[in-house]
């Protein structure tokens, strides 16, 4: 039977801090790629960061998407869908337009070129997150019809587990181009649904963990589990970097296991040191502030990335460059995030912009 949620407990601050940490990694990655002109195949920092930063982001989104007290009905489904559409579509369209105007001199051709690509010049995330919430809300509404009977049979876990397995299977087929041939469909690029296929299973994994959080916590608190996860992460990283030139369907197995084990390692770390990431510490307050402004930062940061193309070749000549690469990227990300937060605070002075650009108020 599905475990009751402790809805009266305060929000888990360490997860907000972890989301802030993940946002820093996202910006640092874009600073390295777009600002410094680096390549994940040449940068040891980027090749590691890319494995868990977005999976962790979607995991956290799925974690918070679940609420045991939601009474599902058609009106409730409609309200939730409309809220997500309003929060995700309008801000993305506005900031994408600003991105084109400011960085590409209002080039209509450039806008069409970016829209045809699944990453939309970087603005794919909010569209993909919207698609995930739509799929999950439709699933949760359908699940509500069978939930009482499944709870009596102690099989309430079955629908979400099957949904996760289905998403994981779809993700696996994406890396099997010799067996499946749908990857180049134009609508997958226009809609960015290709990214939904790649990342949906992480969102559902977070949702599944949230539903059974008390059991997961007991597993986390065992003496052997953290050591096992860390061992698997190291082993799979070695296999992933050794196999990176093999065909995708084979190389993706150690890569996927590395993604899940690295993500779990980060979760274990933040949970274990939860007191150090609370609002009673400077680090905790800073990370949580970034964590609750992730939408603002994500939408704004593409406008403020400083382009320093000479940094990439310099870092490549400083091998091994993991620490130096990491520090340069984090320094750039810190500056960009600071500017984003200032711009966000200014925009939020207007209740209209606060509501329609950032979904607040």
Short mmCIF file of the C-alpha atoms (twelve columns), coordinates in Angstrom:
data_MODEL
# 
_entry.id   MODEL 
# 
loop_
_atom_site.group_PDB 
_atom_site.id 
_atom_site.type_symbol 
_atom_site.label_atom_id 
_atom_site.label_alt_id 
_atom_site.label_comp_id 
_atom_site.label_asym_id 
_atom_site.label_seq_id 
_atom_site.Cartn_x 
_atom_site.Cartn_y 
_atom_site.Cartn_z 
_atom_site.pdbx_PDB_model_num 
ATOM 1   C CA . UNK A 1   0.000   0.000  0.000   1 
ATOM 2   C CA . UNK A 2   1.187   3.485  -0.775  1 
ATOM 3   C CA . UNK A 3   2.615   5.163  2.293   1 
ATOM 4   C CA . UNK A 4   0.842   8.241  3.687   1 
ATOM 5   C CA . UNK A 5   2.709   11.492 3.145   1 
ATOM 6   C CA . UNK A 6   3.536   13.777 6.037   1 
ATOM 7   C CA . UNK A 7   1.909   16.823 4.456   1 
ATOM 8   C CA . UNK A 8   2.245   18.940 7.606   1 
ATOM 9   C CA . UNK A 9   6.022   18.696 7.716   1 
ATOM 10  C CA . UNK A 10  8.006   21.726 6.580   1 
ATOM 11  C CA . UNK A 11  9.494   21.729 3.106   1 
ATOM 12  C CA . UNK A 12  12.757  19.823 2.848   1 
ATOM 13  C CA . UNK A 13  15.232  22.684 2.625   1 
ATOM 14  C CA . UNK A 14  18.114  20.538 1.477   1 
ATOM 15  C CA . UNK A 15  16.215  19.713 -1.726  1 
ATOM 16  C CA . UNK A 16  15.779  23.417 -2.461  1 
ATOM 17  C CA . UNK A 17  19.516  23.810 -1.861  1 
ATOM 18  C CA . UNK A 18  20.199  20.883 -4.164  1 
ATOM 19  C CA . UNK A 19  18.054  22.491 -6.853  1 
ATOM 20  C CA . UNK A 20  20.068  25.704 -6.462  1 
ATOM 21  C CA . UNK A 21  23.281  23.685 -6.788  1 
ATOM 22  C CA . UNK A 22  21.930  22.057 -9.945  1 
ATOM 23  C CA . UNK A 23  21.001  25.445 -11.401 1 
ATOM 24  C CA . UNK A 24  24.580  26.617 -10.845 1 
ATOM 25  C CA . UNK A 25  25.834  23.581 -12.758 1 
ATOM 26  C CA . UNK A 26  23.407  24.283 -15.610 1 
ATOM 27  C CA . UNK A 27  24.619  27.864 -15.960 1 
ATOM 28  C CA . UNK A 28  28.262  26.791 -15.592 1 
ATOM 29  C CA . UNK A 29  27.772  24.255 -18.371 1 
ATOM 30  C CA . UNK A 30  26.339  26.901 -20.688 1 
ATOM 31  C CA . UNK A 31  29.109  29.338 -19.780 1 
ATOM 32  C CA . UNK A 32  31.663  26.703 -20.802 1 
ATOM 33  C CA . UNK A 33  29.858  25.718 -23.994 1 
ATOM 34  C CA . UNK A 34  28.535  29.069 -25.236 1 
ATOM 35  C CA . UNK A 35  30.920  31.463 -23.533 1 
ATOM 36  C CA . UNK A 36  34.234  29.610 -23.673 1 
ATOM 37  C CA . UNK A 37  33.575  27.483 -26.750 1 
ATOM 38  C CA . UNK A 38  34.369  24.199 -25.008 1 
ATOM 39  C CA . UNK A 39  33.266  20.725 -26.067 1 
ATOM 40  C CA . UNK A 40  32.158  17.919 -23.709 1 
ATOM 41  C CA . UNK A 41  34.339  15.455 -25.635 1 
ATOM 42  C CA . UNK A 42  37.435  17.537 -24.857 1 
ATOM 43  C CA . UNK A 43  36.597  18.829 -21.377 1 
ATOM 44  C CA . UNK A 44  36.808  16.433 -18.427 1 
ATOM 45  C CA . UNK A 45  34.563  18.724 -16.358 1 
ATOM 46  C CA . UNK A 46  31.825  18.985 -18.988 1 
ATOM 47  C CA . UNK A 47  31.856  15.269 -19.759 1 
ATOM 48  C CA . UNK A 48  31.187  14.574 -16.061 1 
ATOM 49  C CA . UNK A 49  28.720  17.417 -15.440 1 
ATOM 50  C CA . UNK A 50  26.532  16.529 -18.428 1 
ATOM 51  C CA . UNK A 51  25.817  13.112 -16.950 1 
ATOM 52  C CA . UNK A 52  23.804  14.255 -13.939 1 
ATOM 53  C CA . UNK A 53  22.927  17.963 -14.000 1 
ATOM 54  C CA . UNK A 54  19.737  17.763 -16.111 1 
ATOM 55  C CA . UNK A 55  18.701  14.308 -14.810 1 
ATOM 56  C CA . UNK A 56  18.868  15.715 -11.273 1 
ATOM 57  C CA . UNK A 57  16.873  18.788 -12.298 1 
ATOM 58  C CA . UNK A 58  14.082  16.669 -13.751 1 
ATOM 59  C CA . UNK A 59  14.233  14.268 -10.792 1 
ATOM 60  C CA . UNK A 60  13.589  17.171 -8.396  1 
ATOM 61  C CA . UNK A 61  10.723  18.427 -10.573 1 
ATOM 62  C CA . UNK A 62  9.124   14.988 -10.508 1 
ATOM 63  C CA . UNK A 63  9.714   14.727 -6.771  1 
ATOM 64  C CA . UNK A 64  7.751   17.909 -6.094  1 
ATOM 65  C CA . UNK A 65  5.087   17.102 -8.720  1 
ATOM 66  C CA . UNK A 66  3.541   14.456 -6.467  1 
ATOM 67  C CA . UNK A 67  1.067   15.430 -3.779  1 
ATOM 68  C CA . UNK A 68  -0.861  12.800 -1.870  1 
ATOM 69  C CA . UNK A 69  -3.633  15.273 -1.006  1 
ATOM 70  C CA . UNK A 70  -4.553  16.143 -4.610  1 
ATOM 71  C CA . UNK A 71  -8.208  15.224 -5.238  1 
ATOM 72  C CA . UNK A 72  -8.200  14.459 -8.949  1 
ATOM 73  C CA . UNK A 73  -11.186 15.529 -11.050 1 
ATOM 74  C CA . UNK A 74  -11.689 17.003 -14.500 1 
ATOM 75  C CA . UNK A 75  -11.877 20.600 -13.165 1 
ATOM 76  C CA . UNK A 76  -8.712  20.026 -11.104 1 
ATOM 77  C CA . UNK A 77  -6.954  18.546 -14.140 1 
ATOM 78  C CA . UNK A 78  -7.998  21.525 -16.245 1 
ATOM 79  C CA . UNK A 79  -6.780  24.048 -13.656 1 
ATOM 80  C CA . UNK A 80  -3.396  22.367 -13.301 1 
ATOM 81  C CA . UNK A 81  -2.901  22.096 -17.057 1 
ATOM 82  C CA . UNK A 82  -3.862  25.736 -17.603 1 
ATOM 83  C CA . UNK A 83  -1.533  26.884 -14.810 1 
ATOM 84  C CA . UNK A 84  1.408   25.014 -16.309 1 
ATOM 85  C CA . UNK A 85  0.643   26.259 -19.818 1 
ATOM 86  C CA . UNK A 86  0.532   29.856 -18.592 1 
ATOM 87  C CA . UNK A 87  3.710   29.584 -16.539 1 
ATOM 88  C CA . UNK A 88  5.787   27.744 -19.123 1 
ATOM 89  C CA . UNK A 89  4.666   29.007 -22.539 1 
ATOM 90  C CA . UNK A 90  4.365   32.794 -22.106 1 
ATOM 91  C CA . UNK A 91  7.748   33.367 -20.357 1 
ATOM 92  C CA . UNK A 92  9.540   31.056 -22.793 1 
ATOM 93  C CA . UNK A 93  8.107   32.875 -25.810 1 
ATOM 94  C CA . UNK A 94  8.958   36.303 -24.361 1 
ATOM 95  C CA . UNK A 95  12.545  35.496 -23.424 1 
ATOM 96  C CA . UNK A 96  13.185  33.533 -26.608 1 
ATOM 97  C CA . UNK A 97  12.097  36.635 -28.557 1 
ATOM 98  C CA . UNK A 98  14.427  38.793 -26.440 1 
ATOM 99  C CA . UNK A 99  17.218  36.285 -27.079 1 
ATOM 100 C CA . UNK A 100 16.718  36.620 -30.834 1 
ATOM 101 C CA . UNK A 101 16.474  40.418 -30.720 1 
ATOM 102 C CA . UNK A 102 19.447  41.013 -28.404 1 
ATOM 103 C CA . UNK A 103 21.870  38.388 -29.635 1 
ATOM 104 C CA . UNK A 104 20.864  37.880 -33.262 1 
ATOM 105 C CA . UNK A 105 19.663  41.347 -34.320 1 
ATOM 106 C CA . UNK A 106 16.006  40.341 -34.761 1 
ATOM 107 C CA . UNK A 107 16.931  37.737 -37.366 1 
ATOM 108 C CA . UNK A 108 13.744  35.931 -38.461 1 
ATOM 109 C CA . UNK A 109 15.859  33.352 -40.254 1 
ATOM 110 C CA . UNK A 110 17.791  32.651 -37.066 1 
ATOM 111 C CA . UNK A 111 14.561  32.273 -35.094 1 
ATOM 112 C CA . UNK A 112 13.261  29.689 -37.593 1 
ATOM 113 C CA . UNK A 113 16.595  27.880 -37.541 1 
ATOM 114 C CA . UNK A 114 16.532  27.611 -33.738 1 
ATOM 115 C CA . UNK A 115 12.869  26.609 -33.615 1 
ATOM 116 C CA . UNK A 116 13.575  23.730 -35.990 1 
ATOM 117 C CA . UNK A 117 16.144  22.353 -33.544 1 
ATOM 118 C CA . UNK A 118 15.026  20.422 -30.483 1 
ATOM 119 C CA . UNK A 119 17.113  22.525 -28.062 1 
ATOM 120 C CA . UNK A 120 15.688  25.901 -29.269 1 
ATOM 121 C CA . UNK A 121 18.984  27.695 -28.656 1 
ATOM 122 C CA . UNK A 122 18.754  26.610 -25.014 1 
ATOM 123 C CA . UNK A 123 15.063  27.351 -24.410 1 
ATOM 124 C CA . UNK A 124 13.964  23.738 -24.678 1 
ATOM 125 C CA . UNK A 125 13.879  23.053 -20.943 1 
ATOM 126 C CA . UNK A 126 10.628  24.844 -20.069 1 
ATOM 127 C CA . UNK A 127 8.848   23.313 -23.074 1 
ATOM 128 C CA . UNK A 128 10.008  19.825 -22.151 1 
ATOM 129 C CA . UNK A 129 9.110   20.319 -18.482 1 
ATOM 130 C CA . UNK A 130 5.634   21.397 -19.599 1 
ATOM 131 C CA . UNK A 131 5.281   18.231 -21.674 1 
ATOM 132 C CA . UNK A 132 6.346   16.121 -18.708 1 
ATOM 133 C CA . UNK A 133 3.790   17.754 -16.414 1 
ATOM 134 C CA . UNK A 134 1.036   17.321 -19.004 1 
ATOM 135 C CA . UNK A 135 1.853   13.626 -19.400 1 
ATOM 136 C CA . UNK A 136 2.088   13.171 -15.636 1 
ATOM 137 C CA . UNK A 137 -1.164  15.017 -14.865 1 
ATOM 138 C CA . UNK A 138 -3.030  12.939 -17.454 1 
ATOM 139 C CA . UNK A 139 -1.490  9.802  -15.961 1 
ATOM 140 C CA . UNK A 140 -2.334  10.827 -12.383 1 
ATOM 141 C CA . UNK A 141 -5.922  11.614 -13.363 1 
ATOM 142 C CA . UNK A 142 -6.301  8.193  -15.015 1 
ATOM 143 C CA . UNK A 143 -4.533  6.530  -12.082 1 
ATOM 144 C CA . UNK A 144 -7.036  8.001  -9.630  1 
ATOM 145 C CA . UNK A 145 -9.802  5.767  -11.041 1 
ATOM 146 C CA . UNK A 146 -7.866  2.589  -10.198 1 
ATOM 147 C CA . UNK A 147 -6.090  3.741  -7.055  1 
ATOM 148 C CA . UNK A 148 -8.618  2.582  -4.400  1 
ATOM 149 C CA . UNK A 149 -8.745  -0.945 -5.798  1 
ATOM 150 C CA . UNK A 150 -4.956  -1.129 -6.207  1 
ATOM 151 C CA . UNK A 151 -4.495  0.093  -2.634  1 
ATOM 152 C CA . UNK A 152 -6.716  -2.711 -1.358  1 
ATOM 153 C CA . UNK A 153 -4.546  -5.152 -3.301  1 
ATOM 154 C CA . UNK A 154 -1.394  -3.425 -2.019  1 
ATOM 155 C CA . UNK A 155 -0.365  -2.707 -5.602  1 
ATOM 156 C CA . UNK A 156 -0.629  1.089  -5.648  1 
ATOM 157 C CA . UNK A 157 2.976   1.188  -6.825  1 
ATOM 158 C CA . UNK A 158 2.204   -0.647 -10.070 1 
ATOM 159 C CA . UNK A 159 0.948   2.190  -12.365 1 
ATOM 160 C CA . UNK A 160 3.789   4.629  -11.664 1 
ATOM 161 C CA . UNK A 161 6.356   1.805  -11.856 1 
ATOM 162 C CA . UNK A 162 4.990   0.732  -15.256 1 
ATOM 163 C CA . UNK A 163 4.966   4.342  -16.459 1 
ATOM 164 C CA . UNK A 164 8.605   4.720  -15.420 1 
ATOM 165 C CA . UNK A 165 9.571   1.465  -17.170 1 
ATOM 166 C CA . UNK A 166 7.728   2.568  -20.314 1 
ATOM 167 C CA . UNK A 167 9.580   5.916  -20.291 1 
ATOM 168 C CA . UNK A 168 12.882  4.137  -19.694 1 
ATOM 169 C CA . UNK A 169 12.179  1.829  -22.631 1 
ATOM 170 C CA . UNK A 170 11.362  4.771  -24.911 1 
ATOM 171 C CA . UNK A 171 14.610  6.437  -23.820 1 
ATOM 172 C CA . UNK A 172 16.560  3.271  -24.646 1 
ATOM 173 C CA . UNK A 173 15.157  3.155  -28.183 1 
ATOM 174 C CA . UNK A 174 16.407  6.706  -28.813 1 
ATOM 175 C CA . UNK A 175 19.963  5.355  -28.658 1 
ATOM 176 C CA . UNK A 176 19.236  2.453  -30.997 1 
ATOM 177 C CA . UNK A 177 19.198  4.177  -34.404 1 
ATOM 178 C CA . UNK A 178 20.081  0.967  -36.229 1 
ATOM 179 C CA . UNK A 179 16.987  -0.735 -34.774 1 
ATOM 180 C CA . UNK A 180 14.545  2.171  -34.533 1 
ATOM 181 C CA . UNK A 181 14.304  4.916  -37.156 1 
ATOM 182 C CA . UNK A 182 12.077  7.621  -35.739 1 
ATOM 183 C CA . UNK A 183 14.817  9.838  -34.245 1 
ATOM 184 C CA . UNK A 184 14.975  12.261 -37.198 1 
ATOM 185 C CA . UNK A 185 11.251  12.946 -37.409 1 
ATOM 186 C CA . UNK A 186 10.775  16.680 -37.907 1 
ATOM 187 C CA . UNK A 187 7.973   17.022 -35.337 1 
ATOM 188 C CA . UNK A 188 10.260  15.658 -32.616 1 
ATOM 189 C CA . UNK A 189 12.654  18.536 -33.282 1 
ATOM 190 C CA . UNK A 190 10.003  21.271 -33.613 1 
ATOM 191 C CA . UNK A 191 8.233   20.216 -30.416 1 
ATOM 192 C CA . UNK A 192 11.407  19.292 -28.473 1 
ATOM 193 C CA . UNK A 193 9.614   16.033 -27.619 1 
ATOM 194 C CA . UNK A 194 12.887  14.276 -28.411 1 
ATOM 195 C CA . UNK A 195 14.243  15.751 -25.159 1 
ATOM 196 C CA . UNK A 196 11.126  14.580 -23.324 1 
ATOM 197 C CA . UNK A 197 11.859  11.040 -24.521 1 
ATOM 198 C CA . UNK A 198 15.417  11.342 -23.218 1 
ATOM 199 C CA . UNK A 199 14.620  12.794 -19.773 1 
ATOM 200 C CA . UNK A 200 11.063  11.771 -18.809 1 
ATOM 201 C CA . UNK A 201 12.177  8.679  -16.902 1 
ATOM 202 C CA . UNK A 202 14.194  10.855 -14.493 1 
ATOM 203 C CA . UNK A 203 11.097  12.955 -13.769 1 
ATOM 204 C CA . UNK A 204 9.102   9.781  -13.076 1 
ATOM 205 C CA . UNK A 205 11.917  8.353  -10.952 1 
ATOM 206 C CA . UNK A 206 11.686  11.439 -8.741  1 
ATOM 207 C CA . UNK A 207 7.924   11.038 -8.528  1 
ATOM 208 C CA . UNK A 208 8.256   7.383  -7.587  1 
ATOM 209 C CA . UNK A 209 10.839  8.164  -4.910  1 
ATOM 210 C CA . UNK A 210 8.577   10.857 -3.435  1 
ATOM 211 C CA . UNK A 211 5.663   8.442  -3.165  1 
ATOM 212 C CA . UNK A 212 7.727   6.003  -1.144  1 
ATOM 213 C CA . UNK A 213 10.110  8.452  0.476   1 
ATOM 214 C CA . UNK A 214 10.047  6.841  3.926   1 
ATOM 215 C CA . UNK A 215 11.149  3.507  2.492   1 
ATOM 216 C CA . UNK A 216 13.809  5.216  0.385   1 
ATOM 217 C CA . UNK A 217 15.103  7.026  3.473   1 
ATOM 218 C CA . UNK A 218 15.477  3.721  5.291   1 
ATOM 219 C CA . UNK A 219 17.506  2.434  2.341   1 
ATOM 220 C CA . UNK A 220 19.657  5.577  2.339   1 
ATOM 221 C CA . UNK A 221 20.363  5.113  6.047   1 
ATOM 222 C CA . UNK A 222 21.788  1.625  5.674   1 
ATOM 223 C CA . UNK A 223 25.532  1.243  6.066   1 
ATOM 224 C CA . UNK A 224 26.066  -0.438 2.690   1 
ATOM 225 C CA . UNK A 225 23.891  1.534  0.234   1 
ATOM 226 C CA . UNK A 226 25.944  4.788  -0.074  1 
ATOM 227 C CA . UNK A 227 29.165  2.791  -0.540  1 
ATOM 228 C CA . UNK A 228 27.523  0.602  -3.191  1 
ATOM 229 C CA . UNK A 229 26.181  3.594  -5.119  1 
ATOM 230 C CA . UNK A 230 29.555  5.343  -5.068  1 
ATOM 231 C CA . UNK A 231 31.296  2.160  -6.238  1 
ATOM 232 C CA . UNK A 232 28.799  1.741  -9.097  1 
ATOM 233 C CA . UNK A 233 29.181  5.412  -10.081 1 
ATOM 234 C CA . UNK A 234 32.973  5.137  -10.308 1 
ATOM 235 C CA . UNK A 235 32.832  1.818  -12.145 1 
ATOM 236 C CA . UNK A 236 30.271  3.024  -14.672 1 
ATOM 237 C CA . UNK A 237 32.134  6.285  -15.250 1 
ATOM 238 C CA . UNK A 238 35.220  4.281  -16.170 1 
ATOM 239 C CA . UNK A 239 33.155  2.113  -18.504 1 
ATOM 240 C CA . UNK A 240 31.365  5.107  -20.018 1 
ATOM 241 C CA . UNK A 241 34.564  6.985  -20.820 1 
ATOM 242 C CA . UNK A 242 36.147  3.800  -22.166 1 
ATOM 243 C CA . UNK A 243 33.182  2.982  -24.410 1 
ATOM 244 C CA . UNK A 244 32.344  6.464  -25.662 1 
ATOM 245 C CA . UNK A 245 33.415  5.607  -29.232 1 
ATOM 246 C CA . UNK A 246 31.275  2.476  -29.488 1 
ATOM 247 C CA . UNK A 247 27.827  2.336  -31.062 1 
ATOM 248 C CA . UNK A 248 25.239  4.264  -29.079 1 
ATOM 249 C CA . UNK A 249 23.101  1.287  -28.116 1 
ATOM 250 C CA . UNK A 250 26.045  -0.328 -26.306 1 
ATOM 251 C CA . UNK A 251 27.732  2.757  -24.893 1 
ATOM 252 C CA . UNK A 252 24.434  4.006  -23.463 1 
ATOM 253 C CA . UNK A 253 24.160  1.215  -20.883 1 
ATOM 254 C CA . UNK A 254 27.099  2.234  -18.654 1 
ATOM 255 C CA . UNK A 255 26.243  5.881  -19.360 1 
ATOM 256 C CA . UNK A 256 22.694  5.487  -18.050 1 
ATOM 257 C CA . UNK A 257 23.799  3.605  -14.952 1 
ATOM 258 C CA . UNK A 258 26.404  6.322  -14.354 1 
ATOM 259 C CA . UNK A 259 23.705  8.991  -14.652 1 
ATOM 260 C CA . UNK A 260 21.465  7.334  -12.059 1 
ATOM 261 C CA . UNK A 261 24.303  6.507  -9.659  1 
ATOM 262 C CA . UNK A 262 25.832  10.005 -9.856  1 
ATOM 263 C CA . UNK A 263 22.410  11.571 -9.343  1 
ATOM 264 C CA . UNK A 264 21.826  9.341  -6.318  1 
ATOM 265 C CA . UNK A 265 25.264  10.211 -4.932  1 
ATOM 266 C CA . UNK A 266 24.422  13.936 -5.040  1 
ATOM 267 C CA . UNK A 267 21.072  13.271 -3.329  1 
ATOM 268 C CA . UNK A 268 22.775  11.216 -0.610  1 
ATOM 269 C CA . UNK A 269 25.324  13.990 -0.049  1 
ATOM 270 C CA . UNK A 270 22.775  16.804 0.324   1 
ATOM 271 C CA . UNK A 271 20.500  14.710 2.533   1 
ATOM 272 C CA . UNK A 272 23.366  13.589 4.790   1 
ATOM 273 C CA . UNK A 273 24.553  17.185 5.279   1 
ATOM 274 C CA . UNK A 274 21.034  18.635 5.378   1 
ATOM 275 C CA . UNK A 275 21.809  20.872 8.380   1 
ATOM 276 C CA . UNK A 276 24.624  22.574 6.466   1 
ATOM 277 C CA . UNK A 277 22.220  23.357 3.613   1 
ATOM 278 C CA . UNK A 278 19.443  24.779 5.791   1 
ATOM 279 C CA . UNK A 279 18.466  28.441 5.856   1 
ATOM 280 C CA . UNK A 280 20.445  28.805 9.068   1 
ATOM 281 C CA . UNK A 281 23.717  28.692 7.117   1 
ATOM 282 C CA . UNK A 282 25.044  31.150 4.553   1 
ATOM 283 C CA . UNK A 283 25.569  28.414 1.963   1 
ATOM 284 C CA . UNK A 284 22.075  27.071 2.558   1 
ATOM 285 C CA . UNK A 285 20.418  30.477 2.228   1 
ATOM 286 C CA . UNK A 286 22.311  31.258 -0.982  1 
ATOM 287 C CA . UNK A 287 21.557  27.911 -2.608  1 
ATOM 288 C CA . UNK A 288 17.893  28.023 -1.571  1 
ATOM 289 C CA . UNK A 289 17.505  31.543 -2.930  1 
ATOM 290 C CA . UNK A 290 18.869  30.330 -6.268  1 
ATOM 291 C CA . UNK A 291 16.709  27.211 -5.960  1 
ATOM 292 C CA . UNK A 292 13.451  29.154 -5.698  1 
ATOM 293 C CA . UNK A 293 14.467  31.426 -8.604  1 
ATOM 294 C CA . UNK A 294 15.433  28.679 -11.046 1 
ATOM 295 C CA . UNK A 295 12.824  29.691 -13.639 1 
ATOM 296 C CA . UNK A 296 13.999  33.316 -13.541 1 
ATOM 297 C CA . UNK A 297 17.652  32.324 -13.869 1 
ATOM 298 C CA . UNK A 298 17.083  29.793 -16.615 1 
ATOM 299 C CA . UNK A 299 15.090  32.200 -18.771 1 
ATOM 300 C CA . UNK A 300 17.458  35.128 -18.233 1 
ATOM 301 C CA . UNK A 301 20.922  33.616 -18.198 1 
ATOM 302 C CA . UNK A 302 21.216  33.095 -21.962 1 
ATOM 303 C CA . UNK A 303 21.000  36.881 -22.350 1 
ATOM 304 C CA . UNK A 304 23.971  37.528 -20.055 1 
ATOM 305 C CA . UNK A 305 26.557  34.874 -20.931 1 
ATOM 306 C CA . UNK A 306 29.831  36.608 -21.743 1 
ATOM 307 C CA . UNK A 307 31.519  35.234 -24.860 1 
ATOM 308 C CA . UNK A 308 35.234  34.628 -24.270 1 
ATOM 309 C CA . UNK A 309 36.195  32.184 -27.038 1 
ATOM 310 C CA . UNK A 310 39.895  32.392 -26.179 1 
ATOM 311 C CA . UNK A 311 39.278  30.664 -22.829 1 
ATOM 312 C CA . UNK A 312 38.334  27.312 -24.403 1 
ATOM 313 C CA . UNK A 313 41.616  26.795 -26.331 1 
ATOM 314 C CA . UNK A 314 43.572  27.987 -23.290 1 
ATOM 315 C CA . UNK A 315 41.887  25.407 -21.062 1 
ATOM 316 C CA . UNK A 316 42.485  22.676 -23.632 1 
ATOM 317 C CA . UNK A 317 46.193  23.496 -23.521 1 
ATOM 318 C CA . UNK A 318 46.248  23.176 -19.711 1 
ATOM 319 C CA . UNK A 319 45.592  19.433 -19.495 1 
ATOM 320 C CA . UNK A 320 44.773  17.831 -17.155 1 
ATOM 321 C CA . UNK A 321 42.355  20.685 -16.640 1 
ATOM 322 C CA . UNK A 322 39.443  19.394 -14.534 1 
ATOM 323 C CA . UNK A 323 39.952  21.712 -11.532 1 
ATOM 324 C CA . UNK A 324 40.870  24.730 -13.633 1 
ATOM 325 C CA . UNK A 325 37.963  24.118 -16.002 1 
ATOM 326 C CA . UNK A 326 35.557  23.723 -13.084 1 
ATOM 327 C CA . UNK A 327 36.743  26.900 -11.333 1 
ATOM 328 C CA . UNK A 328 36.564  29.001 -14.506 1 
ATOM 329 C CA . UNK A 329 33.079  27.730 -15.301 1 
ATOM 330 C CA . UNK A 330 31.821  28.302 -11.745 1 
ATOM 331 C CA . UNK A 331 33.318  31.798 -11.664 1 
ATOM 332 C CA . UNK A 332 31.536  32.653 -14.903 1 
ATOM 333 C CA . UNK A 333 28.312  31.076 -13.668 1 
ATOM 334 C CA . UNK A 334 28.429  33.016 -10.396 1 
ATOM 335 C CA . UNK A 335 28.720  36.302 -12.268 1 
ATOM 336 C CA . UNK A 336 25.914  35.409 -14.683 1 
ATOM 337 C CA . UNK A 337 23.593  34.245 -11.893 1 
ATOM 338 C CA . UNK A 338 24.234  37.449 -9.925  1 
ATOM 339 C CA . UNK A 339 23.219  39.552 -12.934 1 
ATOM 340 C CA . UNK A 340 20.155  37.332 -13.501 1 
ATOM 341 C CA . UNK A 341 19.013  37.747 -9.899  1 
ATOM 342 C CA . UNK A 342 19.375  41.518 -10.112 1 
ATOM 343 C CA . UNK A 343 17.414  41.591 -13.382 1 
ATOM 344 C CA . UNK A 344 14.793  39.255 -11.913 1 
ATOM 345 C CA . UNK A 345 14.359  41.461 -8.840  1 
ATOM 346 C CA . UNK A 346 13.862  44.497 -11.051 1 
ATOM 347 C CA . UNK A 347 11.297  42.742 -13.255 1 
ATOM 348 C CA . UNK A 348 9.450   41.456 -10.200 1 
ATOM 349 C CA . UNK A 349 8.830   45.031 -9.061  1 
ATOM 350 C CA . UNK A 350 5.911   44.922 -11.498 1 
ATOM 351 C CA . UNK A 351 3.126   42.614 -10.228 1 
ATOM 352 C CA . UNK A 352 2.064   42.073 -13.856 1 
ATOM 353 C CA . UNK A 353 5.527   40.911 -14.958 1 
ATOM 354 C CA . UNK A 354 5.991   38.919 -11.764 1 
ATOM 355 C CA . UNK A 355 2.814   37.000 -12.489 1 
ATOM 356 C CA . UNK A 356 3.109   36.521 -16.245 1 
ATOM 357 C CA . UNK A 357 6.862   36.107 -16.636 1 
ATOM 358 C CA . UNK A 358 7.657   34.068 -13.519 1 
ATOM 359 C CA . UNK A 359 4.305   32.642 -12.492 1 
ATOM 360 C CA . UNK A 360 4.271   34.356 -9.091  1 
ATOM 361 C CA . UNK A 361 1.610   36.400 -7.371  1 
# 
